[in-house]
Every structure is written in C-alpha cells, then in structure tokens.
C-alpha cells in the first residue's frame, strides 16, 4: 500500500538487506542527548529543520520489498516550504516508538529486534535501516527512544533526495510468516528527520557573488 504525503504529516517505513543500520543499542549509548547542530524553524536554504513523522497505527509485515509492506513517499521539499521537486537532504534522525509484536511460534515468534524502518529515495530505496529494538530478542510490547543522531557523526552518509521525495518502508529483518503482521507501532510512535533544502548551483553562485560584492563595498 502506498501513500503520498505532500506536507509535514504522517509517514511510515521499513528496511532492506545490506542497508547501513542504526540500532538503538549502538547509537543511544554514544549519542544520547546529542543536539542536531544548526536545527532551525523554517525552510530556508541550508537550514536544518526537524520534520516529524508519525508511525502510530502502522504495521510491520514482511521482509523488505514485499507487496504487503506499507510504503510512504514523503514530499520533504513541500514539508520545508519549497516547491515540490526541490532537492533536499536528510542529515539525521531521532525516534520515539512503542512496538508491539503479534506472532507467537516455536522459536519465540516475532521479536522486537526484527522490526526495521528503512529510509531511501524513489530510485534507491535501501539507504539506511533503523532498528529501534535491536538486541531485544523476544516478543512483547516495549518503548524505544534514541537520538537525535547526526549521520556524519557516526559516520554514515546523508540521504540526498534529488527530487525532494523520501521513501520509507516498514519491514522485518526476519519474516516469521509471509502475509502476516509481525509488529505494530502503537501509541504516539514517531521518528523525526533532520532535513534541509539543497541550494541550486545557480543560487549558490549568486549567494557567493553577493558576498563578494558586499566585501568589496566594505573595502571601498
């Protein structure tokens, strides 16, 4: 099921094998409380803005790429107040989720560690995987919170959105039963993305020229 979101609104996602992975066990220990440097309110060029994404009421079904998975395409450019199609970049993330597993089985059923949120682009959907419950190899209901984490601090590459669209899919690292819900995101589950608009080359050049002219005026 696909949903298109053109403003700051709800979005959901999951993961794909071989993506870089942020896990709460490895990140929060070192980056808990770290500020997302430069975060500002507003959508000007170069300003990093926190874009909240609600996962409340969404479910994690199967392995990455399965037709049953929920995929949301988020118009980040529009969320930042820019025209749709404007290039953007995602530079960090934080999360606060409540995950409830649903399946029982001979090997313990679905585990909290298996629920994954994968971020990417429309062209390359597998760029970054987030496993909030990494290391919790049992089922049940549990809250996980972490970040904010700036990708470059780990280091991990930023997610460049050439068309301003972020793709998010909810999936499982291990699929306990095809076509069945393995976990639910309940309560006020959400992630917050650090995003900014990428200036067009011409715009950047004009900004540079403006600074040069101002410097010349000051010398005169």
C-alpha positions in Angstrom: 0.0 0.0 0.0 1.4 3.4 -1.0 0.5 6.8 0.4 1.8 10.1 -0.9 2.4 12.8 1.7 3.0 16.4 0.4 3.2 18.3 3.6 4.6 17.8 7.1 2.4 14.8 8.0 2.4 11.1 8.8 4.8 8.8 7.2 5.9 5.2 7.7 8.7 3.0 6.6 10.7 -0.3 6.7 14.1 -1.7 5.7 16.1 -3.6 3.1 19.1 -6.0 3.5 22.6 -4.5 3.1 21.5 -1.0 4.2 23.5 0.8 6.7 21.9 0.2 10.1 21.3 2.4 13.1 20.4 0.4 16.1 19.2 1.9 19.5 21.7 -0.4 21.3 24.8 1.0 19.4 23.7 4.6 19.0 22.0 5.9 22.1 24.9 4.8 24.3 27.2 7.2 22.5 24.9 9.8 21.1 22.0 10.1 23.6 21.2 13.8 24.1 23.4 15.0 21.2 21.9 18.1 19.7 21.2 18.2 15.9 23.5 21.2 15.4 22.0 24.0 13.5 18.4 22.9 13.7 16.2 25.8 13.0 12.5 26.5 12.4 11.8 27.5 8.9 12.8 26.1 5.5 15.4 28.4 4.1 18.4 27.1 2.1 20.8 25.3 4.3 18.7 25.4 7.4 18.1 22.1 9.0 14.6 21.5 10.1 13.1 18.8 12.2 10.3 17.0 10.2 8.1 14.8 12.5 6.8 11.6 11.1 4.0 9.7 12.9 4.1 5.9 12.7 1.1 5.5 15.0 -1.3 2.8 13.9 1.1 1.4 11.3 2.2 -2.2 11.0 5.4 -4.1 10.0 4.6 -7.1 7.8 7.2 -8.9 5.8 10.8 -8.7 4.5 11.9 -5.6 2.6 10.3 -5.2 -0.8 7.2 -7.4 0.0 4.0 -6.2 -1.6 2.2 -6.3 1.7 4.5 -3.7 3.3 3.4 -0.1 3.9 5.4 2.4 1.9 5.0 6.1 2.3 6.5 8.7 -0.1 7.1 12.0 1.7 7.4 15.2 -0.2 10.1 16.7 2.0 10.6 19.7 -0.2 6.9 20.7 0.3 7.3 20.0 4.1 10.1 22.5 4.1 8.1 25.1 2.3 9.8 24.7 -1.1 8.3 23.8 -4.4 7.8 20.0 -5.0 10.8 18.6 -6.8 13.3 20.8 -5.0 16.4 18.8 -4.0 16.7 18.1 -0.2 19.0 16.2 2.1 18.2 14.1 5.2 21.1 14.5 7.7 19.9 12.9 10.9 17.1 11.1 12.7 15.6 10.6 16.2 12.9 8.1 17.2 10.4 7.5 19.9 8.3 4.4 19.3 6.2 1.8 21.1 6.4 -1.6 19.3 4.1 -4.5 19.9 4.9 -7.9 18.4 2.0 -10.0 17.2 3.1 -13.5 16.3 3.9 -16.5 18.5 5.8 -19.6 17.4 8.1 -22.5 18.2 11.2 -20.2 18.1 9.6 -17.4 20.1 7.6 -15.8 17.3 8.3 -12.3 16.1 11.0 -10.4 18.1 11.1 -6.7 18.9 14.6 -6.6 17.3 13.3 -7.6 13.9 11.1 -4.5 13.3 13.0 -2.2 10.9 12.4 1.2 9.4 14.3 1.7 6.1 14.8 5.2 4.5 15.8 5.8 0.9 14.9 7.6 -2.3 12.5 6.7 -5.0 15.4 5.5 -7.1 17.5 3.8 -4.3 15.1 2.7 -1.6 17.7 0.9 0.5 20.0 3.6 2.0 19.5 3.5 5.8 17.9 1.0 8.1 16.8 1.8 11.7 16.1 -1.0 14.1 14.8 0.7 17.3 14.6 -2.6 19.2 18.0 -4.0 18.1 19.3 -6.6 20.7 15.9 -7.3 22.2 15.4 -10.9 21.0 12.0 -11.5 22.4 8.4 -10.5 21.7 6.2 -8.3 23.7 5.5 -4.6 23.9 8.3 -2.1 24.6 9.1 1.6 24.1 12.4 2.6 22.4 13.7 6.2 22.0 17.0 7.4 20.6 18.9 10.3 19.1 18.9 12.8 17.7 21.7 11.3 15.7 23.5 13.3 13.0 24.6 10.8 10.3 28.0 12.4 9.8 28.9 11.9 13.4 28.7 8.1 13.2 29.8 8.4 10.4 27.1 7.5 7.8 26.3 9.2 4.5 23.4 11.7 4.3 20.4 10.7 2.2 20.3 13.0 -0.8 16.8 13.5 -2.3 17.3 14.7 -5.9 13.5 15.0 -6.3 12.7 16.1 -2.8 10.9 12.8 -2.1 11.8 10.4 0.8 10.8 6.8 0.6 10.1 5.0 3.9 9.0 1.3 4.2 8.2 -0.8 7.3 9.6 -4.3 7.2 11.1 -7.2 9.2 14.7 -8.4 9.2 13.3 -11.9 9.7 9.8 -12.7 8.3 8.1 -15.1 10.7 5.0 -15.6 8.5 4.5 -14.2 5.0 1.5 -12.0 4.6 1.0 -11.6 8.3 1.6 -8.6 10.6 4.7 -9.2 12.8 4.6 -6.0 14.8 2.5 -2.8 15.3 3.7 0.7 16.0 1.3 1.9 18.7 0.8 4.9 21.0 2.4 8.0 19.7 5.2 6.3 17.8 7.2 8.6 15.6 10.5 9.5 14.0 11.8 13.0 13.4 14.0 13.7 10.4 16.6 16.4 10.2 16.2 17.9 6.7 17.4 20.8 4.7 16.9 22.2 1.2 19.9 22.0 -1.2 20.6 25.3 -3.0 20.6 25.1 -6.7 24.1 25.7 -8.2 23.0 29.0 -9.7 21.6 30.1 -6.4 24.7 29.1 -4.6 26.8 31.0 -7.1 24.6 34.1 -6.7 25.0 33.9 -2.9 28.7 33.7 -3.3 28.7 36.7 -5.7 26.6 38.7 -3.3 29.1 38.1 -0.5 32.0 39.1 -2.7 30.2 42.4 -3.7 29.5 43.2 -0.1 33.1 42.6 0.8 34.2 45.0 -1.9 31.8 47.6 -0.7 33.2 47.3 2.8 36.7 47.9 1.5 35.7 50.9 -0.5 
